[in-house]
Amino acid sequence: MSQEVSAAPDDEAAAVNPTGEAEPARDATTAVGNPRAGTDTDSERPVDVEPAEFEPSGRFGVPGRPLRRSAFLIGFTGALGVLLAYALFLGVRNAAGILVLVVIALFLAVGLHPAVVRLRNWGLPRGLAVAVVTLTLLLLIVAGLLALVPPVVTQSGQFIQQLPGYVEELRRNPTVNDLVIRYDVMERVQAAANADNVGRALGGVLGGAQLIFGTLFRLLTVLVLTIYFLAYFDRLRELGYALVPRSRRERVRLIGDEILTRVGAYMVGALAIAVLAGVSTFVFALAVGLPYPFALAVVVAVTDLIPQIGATLGAVVVTLVGLATDLPVGIACLVFFVVYQQVENYLIYPKIMRRAVSVNEVAALLAALLGVALLGVVGALIAIPTVAALQLILREVVLPRQDAR
């Protein structure tokens, strides 16, 4: 009799599903649907515990069984997938400009995050650390603009003032007059100065103003996005790792953190090399008497951030300015940059970048060319860290999987 009484609760606790098979009994926490809920020892009532940030709360019930697979469901799902892929393609194509800004902001946030971490290690709160890094970046941008804009405006004004004198000298030249008469230059100029062409020129001026304001808007957008990404960097990283299955999350976390570390190290190394190039150019420009030495140093530093071809572009600009100033000065500029690029390519760059990212030179060159073809200067900037990330994934994931087959 006692055995029957003791077996009754077990029979009542066991549930029978429609197929007739007994299911294990559910406790109070399972019934609520929250595996993190507990019971109070005094009242024996369920006590809800707040879930983690990326864990289900359990307040919306228990997930049901998956839908049965049928031909209609499979076909409908396939058609829906095709429509979704096409809609995604249209969205990416229409929002390509914004997505490029987002990529730039992410790249800057990853590169600036080590500075935020360093400031936090010194005892600053995260918000204050992000503010300090952002203000430093703003000061660098403003200093670059103040160095570049005044020389451009001044030299443009001087050119406009001296333009009538240049025209008068050309008119006194018999060779130029002969070319003007032979090719009917004056008639072509008069034909070009009609109302339609004036309207097109006005539209071009308006287009130039639109380009300037559009560039300012893009810069402001990148700056705001970078601040947000820096402020919520840890949360965004954890969210990305939470999307990975739990069985692979730890490995993905390790590889992802290594990629982020390499990208940040590349940014720091590239900035260090660019600053060194700018300082060297500034000292040389003061030594040889080049006009606007600080502006030329900023140009060299900015162009030096572009892999493979940036240093050559900066050298060409400074050399042309030197040739316009004086022939011996131009020759001195050419010799200086030839020597400095050899020192940078074989001494400075390898020592700094080998600690940050170890990328094959051929792969770096191909990545820079592809980056320029796809995204312009932005593609060239993110080419090297992208290749470093792909190289790490290839070595740690793809090649071991191929060897295991």
URVENQUI-V906388 format. One record per run of one state. SS is the DSSP state (A for helix, B for strand, O for the rest). FROM is the first residue (numbers start at 1). LEN is the number of residues. If there is no record, write none. Layout:
# URVENQUI-V906388
{{SS & FROM & LEN} {SS & FROM & LEN}}
This chain:
# URVENQUI-V906388
{{O & 1 & 1} {A & 2 & 12} {O & 14 & 1} {B & 15 & 2} {O & 17 & 5} {B & 22 & 2} {O & 24 & 4} {A & 28 & 5} {O & 33 & 5} {B & 38 & 2} {O & 40 & 6} {B & 46 & 2} {O & 48 & 23} {A & 71 & 24} {O & 95 & 1} {A & 96 & 26} {O & 122 & 4} {A & 126 & 47} {O & 173 & 1} {A & 174 & 9} {O & 183 & 2} {A & 185 & 8} {O & 193 & 2} {A & 195 & 37} {O & 232 & 1} {A & 233 & 10} {O & 243 & 3} {A & 246 & 43} {O & 289 & 4} {A & 293 & 11} {O & 304 & 6} {A & 310 & 16} {O & 326 & 1} {A & 327 & 30} {O & 357 & 4} {A & 361 & 15} {O & 376 & 1} {A & 377 & 28} {O & 405 & 1}}
